[in-house]
Amino acid sequence: MAVGIAVGMALLAAVMFAVAAVAQNAAVADVVRVGRTQTIGRAQFRSLARSRIWIGGVSLTAIASVVHAGALVLAPVAVVQPIGVLSVPFAVVIAASRTRVRPPVMIWVAVALCLGAVVGFVVLADIGLGTSPAPRFVDVVVAALGTGVLAGGLALWATRRSGWIRCAGFAASGATAFGLVSALMRLIALHLTTGVNDLDDVGVWLPAIGIALALAVGGWAVQQAHAAGAPAVVVGCLTVIDPLVAVGLGITMLGEGTGTTLATAGGLIAFALLGLGAALLLARRHPDAQHAPSHPAAQPTQACDTVESW
């Protein structure tokens, strides 16, 4: 009974994530078209704050996150997380129905590869990785700081790019930050349920600060990604990279995966590479990327042609 409810909640969350992504993308595209820029700065954020579509998209994302978290309480990660991947094809279908443009076959191939890679990765991780209830403070600090630097580096690299590469770079930055959020939430849960002495009270408030910072950075990066590309590309990158980062941090930061066999490690690496390749394929082959001009300032105008009818 509980698993059935969790499946329904995860499916509902996937639909809401997809709708929210399309809504945010439409609002952001409208703002960058007016300003003729691919960067969302303070002026653009002020405009977004007055957009009912953008506010609705952000609010729907928050609600979907709560629903998805509730599903994780009722059922294992291996059951819930693969359902969340359905937000990728949902986003493709919703965007296609709005623009009345049928996605090419290659887009569906990329979506299928994303689905298969994430499902395989999550299921294999759930089966093959163990859990250590005693993460060390130094491991937590090093892994968290390293992940933060990676997210920042990806964002900095993306600012110097244009088109689909810019979109994928910012989406990867946001996904890395959100993966850190998941790991830090897991760390707090371990501290509260097991009383890890090595972390003491700092195991609650320090990760909480990290969560707030990572959410802010991730949210900013995702909006930049929406300004440079299509919602399906943003959702695809988030869906693939977020669980990869979260599981990687579970191993390096939380001590999960002790005793993992070489075959399991190889399988995880293979699924991770497949997922990353599929996300890049989705970004590169999406119609918005194929028809976009290479000049950074001209990209937003073209991208907005697909969202004027929102």
ABEGO torsion letter per residue (X at the ends): XAAAAAAAAAAAAAAAAAAAAAAAAAAAAAAAAAAGBABBBAAAAAAAAABAAAAAAAAAAAAAAAAAAAAAAABBAAAAAAAAAAAAAAAAAAAAAAAGBBBBAAAAAAAAAAAAAAAAAAAAAAAABBBBABBBAAAAAAAAAAAAAAAAAAAAAAAABBEAAAAAAAAAAAAAAAAAAAAAAAAAAAAAAAGBAAAEAAAAAAAAAAAAAAAAAAAAAAAAAAAABBAAAAAAAAAAAAAAAAAAAAAAAAGBGBGBBAAAAAAAAAAAAAAAAAAAAAAAABAAAAABBABAAAAAAAAAAAAAAX
